[in-house]
């Protein structure tokens, strides 16, 4: 069996963030040692016209927020054209073969209110099968 659960580790990394026009909130820091890729997924749960929702990845040699620097091109953003047109959609950004060991995602909102749901990180390990971490309560696998 070669489903996603054998090939990727899932982690909960950030609580939901209430609507604001000045959000600047970091995920948990991910240690990428032993992984070839990390992807962050965050839903937008509400938006006001002209609001800008953004997710940007940062990296560091140390397991610390201080010293984190933006990863070029590892950014996704969307501008709300009408109230709630971004709601029930997600921002996704992936970092393949990270240059530095520690990575975090930063979500921001500007101009008008944006609300974000809980953030998930999906990691692809160098060795498989993937082992699920402590934020996964239970897993299941079905095959047709």
Secondary structure, DSSP 8 states (H G I E B T S, - for coil): ---HHHH-EEEEEE--EEEESS-EEE---EE-TTEEEEEEEEEEEEE-TT-EEEEEEEEESSSSSTT-EEEEEEEEEEE-SSTTSSTTEEEEEEEES-SSSEEEEEEEEESS-EEEEEEEEEEEESSSS----TT---------
